[in-house]
Amino acid sequence: MNFRISSYFYGILILNQLHPMLRSFILICCFVLFAPNGMSQEKPLRVAVAGLTHTHVHWILGREDIGDIEIVGIAEPNRELAQRYADQYGYSMDMVFDSLEEMIFATKPEAVTAFGTIYGHLEVVQTCAPLGIHVMVEKPLAVSLDHAQQMAALAEEHDIHLLTNYETTWYPTNHMAKRFLNHGKIGRLRKIIVRDGHKGPVKIGVNKEFLDWLQDPKENGGGAITDFGCYGANLTTWLMSGIKPNTVTAITQQLQPKNNPKVDDEATILLTYDDAQAIIQASWNWPIGRKDMELYGLTGALYADNRNELRLRIAEGYDGYHEEKFTLEERPAPYNDPFALLAAVVNNKIRLRPYGLSSLENNLVVMEILDSARESARTGRTITLKE
């Protein structure tokens, strides 16, 4: 102790003999180097996980710890499932609770990420919103427009953020395509084609806990039309700056009745606008998994072939074109990851743009499109959206 005291005063004596500017520089460096953690960096956002039955939960459980979020609790009544993931990711079963309410009371999260059934999203918001807890759900926002509107009303009443996460939100190609479009690279937009899907949940080996509700028309809201149709509705609404389509027409089929006995597995949705058209192809029958998009303007076309590869074609003559190919790097944080974005939004570092891909405004339109698409497929009629 005496050595520490004498060293302290000796240091002060030396500092007082230095030039004021040098003395200030040394003091600032010492503050930065030796300040407590709470002062030197922002505390991670306290995040809880509601449900483990949506296999997209691997995204957050397997995420590298970069200090922006901390998983403080998990609500999952299926103890066997929770233990299986605990063995895989190394979390303690002490942080797993049987109910969302119990978990919130014990861990006091600032935000909750929903990884259960789509039908269950409403209940998550009903529980979290009155407590001022922000929510991020996996796509789509809700099982129906009615559920979505109830969720939006709760979010507004209790002033919480309510975000929806899509894998394609983080694709650099989609954002570069929109940038090119906004800068007039292909002229006025006339047609959007979005294709999403895979071989089907049974064929790709989805685990039972996910499969049980993914193929349930109540819990998921449909089959491929919901699971993959939402991507195209989300991207199209974003590209159209929030404008609703004038009409929605959809056709669904069940091409794998043995594998998907209760729901559709093939869906095509056609959206019309005043001066453009969108075609959304959602399928559990693609031979190769895909998430790609094509944009056609008056003078050229854009092909977002996957997450990182983009092509720009400028028309030349009748059927000629000049093509440029781009291989894009990942977007900078927090625009490269759903949970980084969630932390940034909750901490008021960024504000979501109206009708942005994760925004509530966009995803309410998505739900109106999906509800209309299901009604169109059921009745065989084109649905006109009300203003």
C-alpha positions as CSV (number, residue, x, y, z in Angstrom):
1,M,0.0,0.0,0.0
2,N,2.8,2.4,0.9
3,F,4.5,1.7,-2.4
4,R,1.3,2.4,-4.3
5,I,0.8,5.7,-2.4
6,S,4.3,6.9,-2.9
7,S,4.2,5.9,-6.6
8,Y,1.0,7.8,-7.0
9,F,2.4,11.1,-5.6
10,Y,5.7,10.6,-7.5
11,G,3.7,10.3,-10.7
12,I,1.7,13.5,-9.9
13,L,5.0,15.3,-9.2
14,I,6.4,14.3,-12.6
15,L,3.2,15.2,-14.4
16,N,3.1,18.7,-12.9
17,Q,6.5,19.4,-14.3
18,L,5.5,18.6,-17.9
19,H,4.1,20.9,-20.5
20,P,0.3,21.4,-20.1
21,M,-0.5,19.9,-23.5
22,L,1.7,16.9,-22.9
23,R,0.2,16.4,-19.4
24,S,-3.3,16.5,-20.9
25,F,-2.4,14.0,-23.5
26,I,-1.0,11.5,-20.9
27,L,-4.1,11.9,-18.7
28,I,-6.5,11.2,-21.6
29,C,-4.5,8.1,-22.5
30,C,-4.6,6.8,-19.0
31,F,-8.3,7.4,-18.8
32,V,-8.9,5.4,-22.0
33,L,-6.6,2.6,-21.0
34,F,-7.6,2.1,-17.4
35,A,-11.2,3.3,-17.3
36,P,-13.7,0.7,-16.1
37,N,-15.4,-1.4,-18.7
38,G,-18.7,0.3,-18.3
39,M,-17.1,3.6,-19.1
40,S,-14.8,2.5,-21.9
41,Q,-17.4,0.6,-23.9
42,E,-21.2,0.4,-24.2
43,K,-22.8,-2.5,-22.3
44,P,-24.1,-5.2,-24.6
45,L,-27.9,-5.3,-25.2
46,R,-29.6,-7.8,-22.9
47,V,-31.4,-10.2,-25.3
48,A,-33.6,-13.1,-24.6
49,V,-34.7,-15.9,-26.9
50,A,-38.4,-16.8,-27.1
51,G,-38.6,-20.4,-28.4
52,L,-36.1,-22.8,-30.0
53,T,-38.4,-24.6,-32.5
54,H,-37.5,-22.3,-35.4
55,T,-34.2,-23.6,-36.7
56,H,-33.2,-20.0,-37.7
57,V,-32.4,-19.9,-33.9
58,H,-29.0,-21.3,-34.8
59,W,-28.2,-17.8,-36.2
60,I,-28.2,-16.3,-32.8
61,L,-27.0,-19.3,-30.8
62,G,-24.0,-19.8,-33.0
63,R,-23.2,-16.1,-33.4
64,E,-19.7,-14.9,-32.6
65,D,-19.6,-12.9,-29.4
66,I,-18.6,-9.4,-30.6
67,G,-19.8,-7.6,-27.5
68,D,-23.0,-5.9,-28.9
69,I,-25.5,-8.4,-27.4
70,E,-25.7,-10.8,-24.5
71,I,-28.1,-13.7,-24.4
72,V,-29.5,-13.6,-20.9
73,G,-32.3,-16.2,-21.1
74,I,-34.2,-18.7,-23.2
75,A,-37.9,-19.6,-23.0
76,E,-38.5,-23.1,-24.2
77,P,-40.7,-25.7,-22.5
78,N,-39.2,-28.6,-24.6
79,R,-36.3,-29.5,-22.3
80,E,-35.0,-32.2,-24.6
81,L,-34.7,-29.7,-27.4
82,A,-33.1,-27.1,-25.1
83,Q,-30.6,-29.6,-23.8
84,R,-29.7,-30.7,-27.4
85,Y,-28.8,-27.1,-28.3
86,A,-27.1,-26.5,-25.0
87,D,-24.8,-29.5,-25.8
88,Q,-24.2,-28.0,-29.2
89,Y,-23.5,-24.4,-28.2
90,G,-22.4,-24.7,-24.6
91,Y,-25.0,-22.5,-22.8
92,S,-26.1,-23.4,-19.3
93,M,-29.5,-25.0,-18.8
94,D,-29.9,-22.6,-15.8
95,M,-30.8,-19.9,-18.3
96,V,-33.6,-22.0,-19.9
97,F,-37.2,-21.3,-18.5
98,D,-40.5,-23.0,-19.3
99,S,-42.4,-19.8,-20.1
100,L,-41.6,-16.4,-21.5
101,E,-43.1,-14.7,-18.4
102,E,-40.9,-16.6,-16.1
103,M,-37.8,-15.9,-18.2
104,I,-38.5,-12.2,-18.4
105,F,-39.1,-11.9,-14.6
106,A,-35.8,-13.7,-13.9
107,T,-33.5,-12.2,-16.5
108,K,-35.0,-8.7,-17.3
109,P,-34.1,-8.5,-21.0
110,E,-34.1,-5.3,-23.0
111,A,-35.2,-7.1,-26.1
112,V,-36.6,-10.5,-27.1
113,T,-36.0,-12.4,-30.3
114,A,-38.8,-14.8,-31.3
115,F,-37.9,-18.2,-32.6
116,G,-41.1,-20.1,-32.2
117,T,-44.1,-20.5,-34.4
118,I,-45.3,-17.6,-36.6
119,Y,-48.7,-17.9,-34.8
120,G,-46.9,-17.3,-31.5
121,H,-45.5,-13.9,-32.5
122,L,-48.6,-12.1,-31.3
123,E,-48.3,-13.6,-27.9
124,V,-44.6,-12.6,-27.6
125,V,-45.5,-9.0,-28.4
126,Q,-48.5,-9.1,-26.0
127,T,-46.2,-10.2,-23.2
128,C,-43.2,-7.9,-24.0
129,A,-44.7,-4.7,-25.2
130,P,-46.5,-3.7,-21.9
131,L,-43.1,-4.2,-20.2
132,G,-41.3,-1.9,-22.6
133,I,-39.3,-4.8,-24.1
134,H,-38.4,-4.5,-27.8
135,V,-39.1,-7.5,-30.1
136,M,-37.5,-9.0,-33.2
137,V,-39.4,-11.8,-34.9
138,E,-38.3,-14.1,-37.7
139,K,-40.1,-13.6,-41.0
140,P,-42.9,-13.1,-41.7
141,L,-44.1,-10.6,-39.1
142,A,-47.3,-12.6,-38.2
143,V,-49.5,-15.4,-39.3
144,S,-52.1,-13.0,-40.6
145,L,-52.8,-9.3,-41.2
146,D,-55.1,-9.3,-38.1
147,H,-52.3,-10.6,-35.9
148,A,-49.9,-8.1,-37.5
149,Q,-52.2,-5.1,-36.8
150,Q,-52.7,-6.1,-33.2
151,M,-48.9,-6.4,-32.8
152,A,-48.4,-3.0,-34.4
153,A,-50.9,-1.4,-32.1
154,L,-49.2,-2.8,-29.1
155,A,-45.8,-1.6,-30.3
156,E,-47.1,1.9,-30.9
157,E,-49.0,2.1,-27.6
158,H,-46.0,1.0,-25.5
159,D,-43.3,2.7,-27.7
160,I,-41.2,-0.4,-28.5
161,H,-39.3,-1.4,-31.6
162,L,-40.8,-4.3,-33.5
163,L,-38.5,-5.6,-36.2
164,T,-38.8,-8.5,-38.7
165,N,-35.7,-10.5,-39.7
166,Y,-35.2,-11.9,-43.3
167,E,-32.1,-13.6,-44.5
168,T,-32.2,-11.5,-47.7
169,T,-32.1,-8.3,-45.7
170,W,-28.3,-8.8,-45.2
171,Y,-27.5,-9.6,-48.9
172,P,-25.1,-7.0,-50.3
173,T,-26.4,-7.7,-53.8
174,N,-30.0,-6.6,-53.0
175,H,-28.8,-3.3,-51.6
176,M,-26.5,-2.6,-54.5
177,A,-29.3,-3.5,-56.9
178,K,-31.5,-0.9,-55.2
179,R,-28.8,1.7,-55.3
180,F,-28.3,1.1,-59.0
181,L,-32.0,1.3,-59.5
182,N,-32.3,4.6,-57.6
183,H,-29.5,6.1,-59.7
184,G,-31.3,5.3,-62.9
185,K,-28.8,2.6,-64.1
186,I,-31.6,0.6,-65.7
187,G,-34.2,3.3,-66.3
188,R,-37.7,3.2,-64.9
189,L,-38.5,-0.1,-63.1
190,R,-41.1,-2.2,-65.0
191,K,-40.8,-5.8,-63.6
192,I,-39.6,-7.5,-60.5
193,I,-39.0,-11.2,-60.2
194,V,-38.1,-12.8,-56.9
195,R,-37.5,-16.5,-56.5
196,D,-37.0,-18.2,-53.1
197,G,-37.1,-21.7,-51.8
198,H,-35.6,-25.2,-51.7
199,K,-36.5,-28.8,-52.2
200,G,-38.9,-28.8,-49.3
201,P,-38.6,-29.1,-45.5
202,V,-38.8,-32.9,-45.5
203,K,-36.3,-33.3,-48.3
204,I,-33.7,-31.0,-46.7
205,G,-34.1,-32.8,-43.3
206,V,-35.7,-30.2,-41.1
207,N,-35.9,-31.4,-37.5
208,K,-39.2,-32.6,-36.1
209,E,-39.7,-29.7,-33.8
210,F,-39.6,-27.3,-36.7
211,L,-41.5,-29.5,-39.1
212,D,-44.4,-30.0,-36.7
213,W,-45.5,-26.4,-37.1
214,L,-43.9,-25.4,-40.4
215,Q,-46.4,-27.7,-42.1
216,D,-49.4,-26.5,-40.0
217,P,-51.7,-24.0,-41.7
218,K,-52.6,-22.5,-38.4
219,E,-49.2,-22.2,-36.8
220,N,-47.4,-21.1,-40.0
221,G,-50.2,-19.5,-42.0
222,G,-49.6,-21.8,-45.0
223,G,-46.8,-23.6,-46.7
224,A,-44.4,-22.2,-49.3
225,I,-46.7,-19.2,-49.9
226,T,-45.9,-18.1,-46.3
227,D,-42.5,-19.5,-45.8
228,F,-41.0,-18.1,-49.0
229,G,-43.6,-15.8,-50.4
230,C,-42.9,-13.3,-47.7
231,Y,-39.4,-12.7,-49.0
232,G,-40.6,-11.4,-52.3
233,A,-43.4,-9.3,-50.7
234,N,-40.8,-7.8,-48.4
235,L,-38.3,-7.0,-51.2
236,T,-40.9,-5.7,-53.6
237,T,-42.5,-3.4,-51.0
238,W,-39.0,-2.0,-50.2
239,L,-38.1,-1.5,-53.9
240,M,-41.5,0.2,-54.5
241,S,-40.9,2.6,-51.5
242,G,-43.9,1.3,-49.6
243,I,-46.5,1.6,-52.3
244,K,-49.1,-1.1,-52.1
245,P,-49.9,-3.2,-55.1
246,N,-53.2,-2.5,-56.9
247,T,-54.0,-6.2,-57.2
248,V,-52.8,-9.5,-55.9
249,T,-53.3,-12.8,-57.8
250,A,-52.0,-16.1,-56.6
251,I,-51.9,-19.8,-57.6
252,T,-50.9,-22.5,-55.2
253,Q,-50.3,-26.2,-55.7
254,Q,-49.4,-29.2,-53.6
255,L,-46.9,-31.1,-55.6
256,Q,-45.6,-33.2,-52.7
257,P,-48.8,-34.4,-51.0
258,K,-47.0,-37.1,-49.0
259,N,-44.4,-34.7,-47.7
260,N,-46.7,-31.7,-47.2
261,P,-50.2,-33.1,-46.6
262,K,-51.8,-30.0,-45.0
263,V,-50.3,-27.0,-46.9
264,D,-49.3,-25.8,-50.3
265,D,-45.7,-26.4,-51.4
266,E,-45.8,-24.3,-54.7
267,A,-46.9,-20.7,-55.0
268,T,-46.8,-18.0,-57.6
269,I,-47.9,-14.5,-56.6
270,L,-48.5,-11.7,-59.2
271,L,-48.6,-8.1,-58.0
272,T,-49.6,-5.2,-60.2
273,Y,-48.8,-1.5,-59.7
274,D,-49.6,1.6,-61.8
275,D,-46.5,1.2,-63.9
276,A,-44.8,-2.0,-62.8
277,Q,-45.4,-5.7,-62.1
278,A,-43.9,-8.1,-59.6
279,I,-43.8,-11.9,-59.8
280,I,-43.0,-13.8,-56.6
281,Q,-42.1,-17.5,-57.0
282,A,-42.1,-19.3,-53.7
283,S,-41.4,-23.0,-53.8
284,W,-40.6,-26.1,-51.8
285,N,-39.9,-27.8,-55.1
286,W,-36.8,-26.2,-56.4
287,P,-34.1,-28.8,-57.2
288,I,-31.5,-26.3,-55.9
289,G,-32.0,-23.9,-53.0
290,R,-32.2,-20.3,-54.1
291,K,-32.8,-16.7,-53.0
292,D,-32.4,-14.5,-56.1
293,M,-34.0,-11.4,-57.7
294,E,-34.2,-9.8,-61.1
295,L,-35.1,-6.2,-61.8
296,Y,-36.0,-5.0,-65.3
297,G,-36.1,-1.4,-66.3
298,L,-36.6,0.5,-69.6
299,T,-32.9,0.4,-70.5
300,G,-31.4,-2.5,-68.6
301,A,-31.6,-5.3,-66.1
302,L,-30.1,-6.3,-62.7
303,Y,-29.6,-9.9,-61.6
304,A,-28.9,-10.4,-57.9
305,D,-27.9,-14.0,-58.3
306,N,-27.2,-14.7,-54.7
307,R,-25.8,-13.0,-51.6
308,N,-22.6,-11.7,-53.2
309,E,-22.9,-11.9,-57.0
310,L,-24.6,-9.2,-59.0
311,R,-24.9,-8.6,-62.7
312,L,-25.8,-5.4,-64.5
313,R,-26.9,-5.5,-68.2
314,I,-27.4,-2.4,-70.3
315,A,-29.4,-3.0,-73.4
316,E,-27.8,-2.6,-76.9
317,G,-30.0,-2.9,-79.9
318,Y,-32.7,-5.6,-80.1
319,D,-31.3,-8.4,-78.0
320,G,-27.7,-7.3,-77.3
321,Y,-26.4,-6.0,-74.0
322,H,-23.2,-4.9,-72.2
323,E,-22.8,-6.8,-68.9
324,E,-20.8,-5.9,-65.8
325,K,-20.3,-8.5,-63.0
326,F,-19.8,-7.6,-59.4
327,T,-18.6,-9.8,-56.5
328,L,-19.6,-7.8,-53.4
329,E,-18.1,-7.8,-49.9
330,E,-20.3,-8.1,-46.8
331,R,-22.0,-4.9,-45.6
332,P,-20.5,-3.0,-42.7
333,A,-21.9,-3.5,-39.2
334,P,-24.6,-3.1,-38.0
335,Y,-26.1,-3.6,-41.5
336,N,-24.7,-7.1,-41.9
337,D,-26.4,-8.9,-39.1
338,P,-29.9,-8.9,-37.5
339,F,-28.8,-8.8,-33.9
340,A,-26.3,-6.0,-34.5
341,L,-29.0,-4.0,-36.1
342,L,-31.4,-4.7,-33.2
343,A,-28.8,-3.5,-30.7
344,A,-28.1,-0.4,-32.8
345,V,-31.8,0.5,-33.1
346,V,-32.6,-0.1,-29.4
347,N,-29.6,2.0,-28.4
348,N,-30.7,4.8,-30.7
349,K,-27.6,4.6,-32.8
350,I,-29.6,4.3,-36.0
351,R,-33.2,4.8,-37.1
352,L,-34.9,2.4,-39.4
353,R,-36.0,4.0,-42.6
354,P,-39.8,4.0,-43.3
355,Y,-40.6,0.9,-45.4
356,G,-37.0,-0.5,-44.9
357,L,-36.7,-4.2,-45.0
358,S,-36.9,-4.7,-41.2
359,S,-39.4,-2.0,-40.5
360,L,-42.9,-2.4,-39.2
361,E,-44.4,-0.3,-42.0
362,N,-43.0,-2.6,-44.7
363,N,-44.0,-5.8,-43.0
364,L,-47.6,-4.7,-42.4
365,V,-47.8,-4.3,-46.2
366,V,-46.2,-7.8,-46.5
367,M,-49.0,-9.3,-44.4
368,E,-51.6,-7.5,-46.5
369,I,-50.1,-9.0,-49.6
370,L,-49.9,-12.5,-48.1
371,D,-53.4,-12.4,-46.8
372,S,-54.6,-11.4,-50.2
373,A,-52.5,-14.0,-51.9
374,R,-54.0,-16.8,-49.8
375,E,-57.5,-15.5,-50.5
376,S,-56.8,-15.3,-54.2
377,A,-55.5,-18.9,-54.2
378,R,-58.5,-20.1,-52.3
379,T,-61.1,-18.4,-54.4
380,G,-59.4,-18.3,-57.8
381,R,-60.0,-14.5,-57.9
382,T,-57.8,-11.5,-58.2
383,I,-57.9,-9.4,-55.0
384,T,-58.0,-5.7,-55.2
385,L,-56.3,-4.0,-52.3
386,K,-58.2,-1.2,-50.6
387,E,-56.4,2.2,-50.4
